[in-house]
Amino acid sequence: MPVTLEDCADDAAAAVRALGIESVITIGYSMGGPISMFFAQRHADLVNGMVLQATALEWSGTRKEKNRMRFIGPMSHLVGRPRVLRWFMKRTLPRGHETRRYMSWIIAENRRNDPWMIAEAGKAIARFDARGFAPTLNVPASYVLTLRDTLVLPHKQHALASAVKAQIVELDGDHMAPIVMPREFAAATRQAVNLVVAAIQQR
């Protein structure tokens, strides 16, 4: 069976219920954004608010984007190879960067994944389009917007933030911000969560 983001959202909701948690604020980075939105749509009783980060309403709105997304699955498979991933991380992370000490662990964790599943996840992202339902998600939302992102362009991030009426927290980084600038990313995430908590308390 193909990987679907709806199944991912349902799995997350099942875990929340199994843990006896009554309600959550979802946080979704990149692919996690669509999963958070499906979670809120399909399990509204569990969701008090959303924090979306470096994600989009859709990834295939133009012909150029559709062509690019066709390569996401194969590229995900390629980057998943240990040698390629090590090269990519060395090229991305400057010498002496604190995340470099975790490189071997990251590569080992990545090797645990099924290459076919990684490719299928890429295809699921390519199919995603929330333009029809995102404006109906009636929960407080905030958005961590990565200003130098070349994978999810800022104008696409703004479109999603506008659709869900999210308060925006800007982060001067690209799509690798959680790895390249973890302290700044954590601070932006904390600020975004606090904005949602404040909005919930005002309801």
Summary of the structure (lengths in Angstrom):
residues: 203
radius of gyration: 17.1
end to end distance: 41.2
largest distance: 50.6
contacts: 626
relative contact order: 0.16
helix: 58%
strand: 13%
